[in-house]
Structure formats: C-alpha cells, structure tokens
C-alpha cells in the first residue's frame, strides 16, 4: 500500500469482486480527529444484513485526545502516524479497524446507514 505521510487521507480498502464493492478510508479531519469512513455495496451486504439490503455505510470517529489509545489498539507505537498504523492494521485483518478500537474500550463515535 502506498502511504504519503503528508496526505490527510489514506485509502485502506478498495475492492470489487463477486460480493460487490468494499471501500474504506481514514482521514485526519480539520479538527484533528481520526475518521474512518466505509461503504459496502452488493451481495455481501445482503448476505450479512438480509434480503433487500445491498448498501451499508459507516463512520468511526476518534477524538484527538483518544488517538494515542486508538493507535495502541491497532498495534502502533507512541508517536506513529495513525494513518500508517491503520493502513498496516487493515492489511493484516479483514474487519473494520473501528471494531478493534472499540473492543479496546477506546472512546469512538459510530454512525451507520443501511439501505439504498
């Protein structure tokens, strides 16, 4: 995965296959928060959520003060770029990094939408 430390956004996943499309990126927003945004479209969504549901969008937001704990939850070291740590974590896992951050009891805001 290409990583530019000066770019405030990194694409973590951009897949298109028989199950549909899966997209996930991470950004450091203007407020300094770490934001993961994703969208899944297609048969994989329908299999997970039920007939007629073919689109799922979500956002995980980590407040600035909680970013060091989120980095640690994803296996990073103090001072490492949260975007680099997230990219490395996604390459090694199939689940959303927000799930791992939440499981580590780091405060994280979640928004999602199911359906077209």
C-alpha positions in Angstrom: 0.0 0.0 0.0 1.3 3.4 -0.9 1.4 5.8 2.0 2.1 9.6 1.8 2.7 11.0 5.3 1.6 14.5 4.0 -1.8 13.3 2.7 -4.6 13.7 5.3 -6.5 10.7 3.8 -5.4 7.1 3.1 -7.5 4.6 1.2 -7.4 1.4 3.3 -9.5 -0.9 1.2 -10.9 -0.6 -2.3 -12.2 -4.0 -3.5 -14.6 -5.0 -6.3 -15.5 -8.7 -6.6 -18.4 -11.1 -6.9 -19.7 -10.0 -3.4 -19.7 -6.3 -4.6 -17.6 -3.4 -3.6 -15.9 -2.6 -0.3 -14.3 0.8 0.3 -12.7 2.1 3.5 -10.5 5.2 4.1 -9.0 7.0 7.1 -8.6 10.7 7.5 -7.3 13.2 10.0 -10.0 15.9 9.7 -9.7 19.6 10.2 -10.5 19.2 13.9 -7.6 16.7 14.3 -9.9 13.7 14.7 -9.1 10.3 13.2 -12.1 9.4 11.0 -12.7 6.0 9.3 -15.4 6.0 6.5 -16.6 3.0 4.6 -19.1 1.8 2.2 -20.0 -1.8 1.1 -22.4 -2.4 -1.8 -23.7 -5.7 -3.2 -24.4 -9.3 -2.5 -22.0 -9.4 0.6 -24.2 -6.7 2.3 -27.3 -8.6 1.5 -25.9 -11.8 2.9 -24.9 -10.0 6.1 -28.0 -7.9 6.7 -30.8 -9.7 4.9 -32.7 -9.6 1.6 -33.1 -6.2 0.0 -30.2 -4.6 1.9 -27.4 -4.0 -0.6 -25.7 -0.9 0.8 -24.0 -0.2 4.1 -22.2 3.0 5.0 -20.4 3.8 8.3 -18.1 6.2 10.0 -16.0 5.8 13.1 -14.6 8.9 14.7 -11.8 9.1 17.3 -11.4 12.4 19.1 -8.0 13.9 19.1 -7.2 13.1 22.8 -8.1 9.5 22.2 -5.9 8.9 19.1 -2.9 7.6 21.0 -5.1 4.9 22.6 -6.6 4.1 19.2 -3.1 3.8 17.7 -2.1 1.4 20.5 -5.3 -0.6 20.0 -4.2 -1.1 16.4 -0.7 -2.2 17.4 1.0 1.0 16.8 3.7 2.7 18.8 3.5 6.1 20.5 4.2 8.9 18.0 3.5 6.8 14.9 1.2 8.2 12.3 -2.4 7.0 13.0 -3.0 6.7 9.2 0.1 4.5 8.7 -0.9 2.3 11.7 -4.4 2.0 10.3 -3.1 1.0 6.9 -0.8 -1.6 8.4 -3.7 -3.0 10.5 -6.1 -3.3 7.6 -3.5 -5.1 5.5 -3.3 -7.8 8.3 -7.1 -8.0 9.2 -10.4 -8.4 7.4 -12.5 -6.5 9.9 -13.0 -2.8 10.3 -10.4 -1.1 12.5 -13.1 0.7 14.4 -14.3 -2.6 15.8 -10.8 -3.2 17.2 -10.6 0.3 18.7 -14.0 -0.1 20.3 -13.0 -3.6 21.7 -10.0 -2.0 23.4 -12.5 0.3 25.2 -11.2 3.4 23.4 -14.0 6.1 23.1 -15.2 6.1 19.5 -18.2 7.6 17.9 -20.1 5.5 15.4 -22.6 6.4 12.6 -24.1 4.0 10.1 -26.7 3.7 7.4 -28.2 0.6 5.9 -30.0 0.5 2.6 -30.1 2.4 -0.7 
